[in-house]
């Protein structure tokens, strides 16, 4: 390799490092300011950042079940709303940018997502797609924790 070889890798200049640091800092600020972690969604691996209180803990398995069903059904959670102590609603967006929602109504605290007494209602798409909605609900019901509690 000669000094004029164009394939040689050169270390970044001070200006290049400054731009990288500023860009990374700006993205971090945007991510931190963009949403309230208690009500917003995250990636498919983890829907909610933390469960600081008992109200969230009662629904943590449901959040995990919905989170696991997202990738298989090509939807994302836009927002999660606690309607009441026994009902939660997830606002969805499909991969083709169609709106949707899922609600879960539980008979009592401590009910698991796969329990037959849980009522799920779902809509995906502008006019609804019954097969896709049923598949999404089935994916949520199919989730089980990896470790017994």
URDAKA-V722111 format. One record per residue. RES is the residue in one letter. PHI is phi in whole degrees, -180 to 180 (999 if undefined). PSI is psi as a letter, one per 40 degrees, with the letter a starting at -180 (999 if undefined). D_CENTER is the distance of its C-alpha to the mean C-alpha in Angstrom with 2 decimals. Layout:
BEGIN
RES:PHI:PSI:D_CENTER ; RES:PHI:PSI:D_CENTER
END
This chain:
BEGIN
X:999:h:48.88 ; X:-101:i:50.77 ; X:-67:e:49.86 ; X:-93:e:49.59 ; X:-66:h:47.15 ; X:-76:e:44.14 ; X:-85:e:41.81 ; X:-70:h:42.16 ; X:-89:h:39.07 ; X:-106:i:39.75 ; X:-66:i:37.93 ; X:-65:i:36.13 ; X:-78:i:38.34 ; X:-61:d:37.91 ; X:-65:d:36.80 ; X:-64:d:34.15 ; X:-65:d:32.80 ; X:-63:d:32.85 ; X:-64:d:30.80 ; X:-63:d:28.19 ; X:-66:d:28.02 ; X:-64:d:27.88 ; X:-64:d:25.10 ; X:-63:d:22.99 ; X:-65:d:23.80 ; X:-64:d:22.98 ; X:-66:d:19.52 ; X:-64:d:18.91 ; X:-65:d:20.23 ; X:-62:d:18.14 ; X:-66:d:14.87 ; X:-71:d:16.26 ; X:-92:e:17.52 ; X:-74:d:14.86 ; X:-158:i:12.92 ; X:-84:h:13.40 ; X:-64:e:11.10 ; X:-74:d:12.06 ; X:-123:e:10.71 ; X:-105:i:8.05 ; X:-97:i:4.38 ; X:-126:a:4.12 ; X:-73:i:4.55 ; X:-66:d:4.74 ; X:-72:d:7.08 ; X:-148:h:5.94 ; X:-76:d:3.65 ; X:-127:i:6.96 ; X:-67:d:9.74 ; X:-162:i:12.58 ; X:-125:g:14.53 ; X:-83:e:17.78 ; X:-134:i:19.44 ; X:-64:d:20.38 ; X:-60:d:18.64 ; X:-72:d:15.16 ; X:-62:d:16.54 ; X:-63:d:17.67 ; X:-104:e:14.23 ; X:-62:d:12.55 ; X:-66:d:13.35 ; X:-66:d:11.90 ; X:-61:d:8.42 ; X:-67:d:9.07 ; X:-65:d:10.61 ; X:-65:d:8.04 ; X:-59:d:5.59 ; X:-71:d:8.93 ; X:-84:e:9.89 ; X:-61:d:7.53 ; X:-64:d:9.67 ; X:-64:d:12.80 ; X:-112:e:12.66 ; X:53:f:11.67 ; X:-133:i:9.25 ; X:-132:i:6.07 ; X:-90:h:5.01 ; X:-95:d:7.50 ; X:-155:i:8.63 ; X:-124:h:9.28 ; X:-126:h:13.05 ; X:-86:h:15.45 ; X:-71:d:18.24 ; X:-156:a:20.53 ; X:-67:d:20.92 ; X:-114:e:20.73 ; X:-140:h:18.22 ; X:-131:i:14.55 ; X:-128:h:13.08 ; X:-111:h:9.72 ; X:-89:h:10.43 ; X:-114:i:9.46 ; X:-141:h:10.74 ; X:-79:i:12.36 ; X:-63:d:13.34 ; X:-97:f:16.64 ; X:65:f:15.38 ; X:-98:i:16.19 ; X:-76:i:14.95 ; X:-166:i:13.93 ; X:-157:i:13.12 ; X:-137:h:13.05 ; X:-121:i:15.09 ; X:-125:h:16.08 ; X:-120:h:19.47 ; X:-108:i:20.88 ; X:-74:d:24.64 ; X:-158:i:24.58 ; X:-61:i:22.63 ; X:94:e:21.98 ; X:-72:h:21.34 ; X:-91:i:19.15 ; X:-60:d:16.59 ; X:-88:e:19.14 ; X:-64:h:22.02 ; X:-66:e:23.97 ; X:-79:e:24.50 ; X:-76:h:20.88 ; X:-99:h:20.90 ; X:-111:h:18.02 ; X:-132:h:18.40 ; X:-143:i:16.45 ; X:-142:h:17.25 ; X:-132:h:16.12 ; X:96:i:18.32 ; X:-64:d:21.03 ; X:-116:e:23.36 ; X:82:i:21.25 ; X:-137:g:21.29 ; X:-53:d:22.34 ; X:-67:d:22.05 ; X:-67:d:18.51 ; X:-65:d:17.49 ; X:-64:d:19.44 ; X:-65:d:17.87 ; X:-66:d:14.30 ; X:-61:d:15.73 ; X:-63:d:17.66 ; X:-64:d:14.76 ; X:-67:d:13.21 ; X:-66:d:16.80 ; X:-76:e:17.44 ; X:-67:i:15.11 ; X:-137:i:17.30 ; X:-66:i:17.08 ; X:-71:d:18.66 ; X:-123:h:21.21 ; X:-65:i:23.24 ; X:-104:999:23.17
END
